[in-house]
Amino acid sequence: MFATKQPVLFVSHGGGPLPLLGDPSHDDMIRKFREIREHLNLHFPKPNAIIYISAHHWLRLFLS
């Protein structure tokens, strides 16, 4: 079985929660995310895993 190369995406979280709340000022960003999803679904097989990396994390060491 041969692995299919998948694209690498950087997705900024700059919109905060407003895109999820339906804020009209983020309509273009939501539309672009839908276009990306449709393109990926059309041209690439569903991945077996997704790697998510974030600089935002909680550690008990920093919460004490």
Phi, psi and omega per residue, in radians:
M1 nan 2.315 -3.136
F2 -1.786 2.419 3.108
A3 -1.375 2.490 3.056
T4 -1.687 2.233 3.098
K5 -1.160 2.406 3.123
Q6 -1.925 2.683 3.098
P7 -1.263 2.751 3.049
V8 -1.884 2.290 -3.114
L9 -2.109 2.438 2.928
F10 -1.881 2.125 -3.135
V11 -2.113 1.981 3.132
S12 -1.303 2.567 3.091
H13 -1.734 0.363 -3.030
G14 -0.990 -0.306 -3.110
G15 -1.435 -0.079 -3.076
G16 1.032 -2.627 -3.127
P17 -1.450 -0.115 -3.021
L18 -1.029 -0.691 3.092
P19 -1.061 -0.648 3.135
L20 -1.244 -0.404 -3.125
L21 -1.608 0.043 3.083
G22 1.383 0.404 3.119
D23 -1.101 2.174 -3.067
P24 -1.067 -0.414 -3.132
S25 -1.233 -0.165 3.135
H26 -1.913 0.223 -3.118
D27 -1.013 -0.711 -3.136
D28 -1.101 -0.698 3.138
M29 -1.160 -0.766 3.118
I30 -1.093 -0.743 3.128
R31 -1.074 -0.748 -3.141
K32 -1.150 -0.708 3.089
F33 -1.067 -0.675 3.099
R34 -1.146 -0.702 3.101
E35 -1.088 -0.744 3.117
I36 -1.086 -0.802 3.136
R37 -1.037 -0.796 -3.140
E38 -1.096 -0.714 3.120
H39 -1.107 -0.801 -3.137
L40 -1.103 -0.762 -3.141
N41 -1.102 -0.567 -3.104
L42 -1.375 -0.625 -2.970
H43 -1.899 -0.154 -3.079
F44 -2.384 2.553 3.053
P45 -1.240 2.766 3.119
K46 -1.096 2.268 -3.119
P47 -1.247 2.707 3.065
N48 -1.381 -0.419 -3.119
A49 -2.675 2.780 3.068
I50 -2.253 2.298 3.062
I51 -1.698 2.202 -3.125
Y52 -2.074 2.167 -3.136
I53 -2.130 2.288 -3.140
S54 -2.413 2.535 3.045
A55 -1.456 -0.102 -3.119
H56 -1.710 2.070 -3.141
H57 -2.696 2.836 3.140
W58 -2.076 2.252 3.036
L59 -2.230 2.415 3.138
R60 -0.963 -0.604 3.135
L61 -0.940 -0.701 -3.094
F62 -1.519 -0.269 -3.126
L63 -1.547 -0.257 -3.085
S64 -1.294 nan nan
